[in-house]
Amino acid sequence: MVERHIPPPLRFLLAARRSELHGLESLAVTCELAVHVSALVHALQKERGYSNLTLCSAQNGAPQDGKARTLSGLAQESARVEADVRRFLDGLAATAPHAGNKARLLNCIAFALFRLDELPALRRQVRDVSVPAEDADARYTQIISSLLAVVFEAADSALDPGVTRLLVALLNFMQGKELSGQERATGVIGFTNGFFTDPQKARMLGLAAHQARSFDIYAQYAEDAALQRWESIQQQGQPVERLRDMAQRTSADQRVDGTLAELWFELCTARIDAMRDVESLLAQALARQCERRIVETRQELDDRQLLLSRYADHASGRAPSMVFSVQSRPLDTPPADGVGSVLERSILEMMREQTLHMQRTDDALNTVRVALEERKRIDRAKRLLINQYGLTEQAAHERLQRAAMDGGLSLADVARQVIGQLGPN
């Protein structure tokens, strides 16, 4: 279609719809990135969990040959998935200069890559059993947190409500799964020692509570297939619950058999591996939603181009009209102004329709982003605690968790209080 004949208002209506299409195509790439990152997070969670088990058992003098082989295989699998992610990011970097609203996302990617560069040294230390289990766990967790931040920024930069809903579901499920991995690590340490200290008990309670919160948010935004799979996983969680209760009843005077660490690890690992099925269902739903919106928008753009071309041709006298004229003007005679009132009304209707479409989109996005705003408040509160008290990120998060547990509040509520106390006036 030759667009030089279309009046400027119509050209800009088409440009607005093309911009929406371009945004959706860019969003599809961002969603693909989130799916790649979720695969890497899962691989690193498996590697972290087995590293933790290996280091704890080594502290008790248990033989390590079998564990070393298993851990080596998990590390190799993580490295393979990481290589896939890096190849994808290489392609993304080539288009980065044209990414309009992706600055924060690209910055998060840079930070995640910086953290990933620390993996080889960490793996050597784990292999040589030259790092405490708690330290190794914290360092793996820091790497995984940087990857979760990439998924958060992907969700925060999405401008389509349907896609954003699914990204929020994926983000919160990944967060709940990550908290499950942290609980697994804490449990292995406590059961290996034969009892849990008071801080470890508090951490276990906090991790369980915040998992529940993440999964509740996930349930608000996920599609049916992923929800049904998650419900079936939850129905099989009684053994983990029993060991959680047992952990709370231990003390230096009431110890349990250290071999329970292996049982706890196996049960938690089976649960976390099953969660990967849910992530896969979410990834499939995300891909379908992106493709559906792109197809719909392309079709709308094609229809609009054809319609506006016909209006413009008629208004300029290049094509006869089949529409009855209420103005008693010969239908094959071009209007004096080159556009005409019929076309004027059509332009106004289309502008109103497009404005309403954008307003509905904004309203839907604002509703979905409530969960993202909660995450932003928590991150801001952590930064304030880090700056005020010189804490590490994990220590700041644990302080928020303890305050939430002690006060019977959500993390977001505690974060709001911290911001009110330490934030700029």
Salt bridges, closest charged atoms under 4 A:
GLU3 OE2 - ARG18 NH2 2.35
GLU20 OE1 - ARG17 NE 3.24
GLU20 OE2 - ARG293 NH2 3.19
GLU20 OE2 - HIS357 NE2 2.96
GLU25 OE2 - ARG298 NH2 2.87
GLU32 OE2 - HIS36 NE2 3.97
GLU47 OE2 - ARG123 NE 2.72
GLU77 OE2 - ARG80 NH2 2.73
GLU82 OE2 - ARG86 NE 2.88
ASP84 OD2 - ARG80 NH1 3.19
ASP84 OD1 - ARG87 NH2 2.23
ASP117 OD1 - ARG86 NH2 3.00
GLU118 OE2 - ARG115 NH1 2.85
ASP128 OD1 - ARG127 NE 3.56
GLU153 OE2 - ARG104 NH2 3.28
ASP156 OD2 - LYS376 NZ 3.10
ASP160 OD1 - ARG293 NE 2.76
GLU178 OE2 - ARG48 NH1 2.70
GLU183 OE2 - ARG244 NE 2.61
GLU223 OE1 - ARG288 NH2 3.64
GLU241 OE2 - ARG244 NH1 2.93
GLU262 OE2 - LYS67 NZ 3.15
ASP273 OD1 - HIS42 NE2 3.81
ASP273 OD1 - LYS46 NZ 3.29
ASP277 OD2 - ARG229 NH2 3.20
GLU279 OE2 - LYS177 NZ 3.49
GLU279 OE1 - ARG276 NH1 2.69
GLU296 OE1 - ARG293 NH1 3.14
GLU300 OE1 - ARG17 NH1 2.63
ASP313 OD1 - ARG318 NH2 2.97
GLU353 OE2 - ARG304 NH2 3.01
GLU373 OE2 - LYS376 NZ 3.48
GLU374 OE1 - ARG213 NH2 2.66
ASP379 OD2 - ARG375 NE 3.17
ASP379 OD1 - LYS382 NZ 3.77
GLU393 OE2 - LYS382 NZ 3.50
GLU398 OE2 - ARG203 NH1 3.10
ASP413 OD1 - ARG416 NH1 3.00
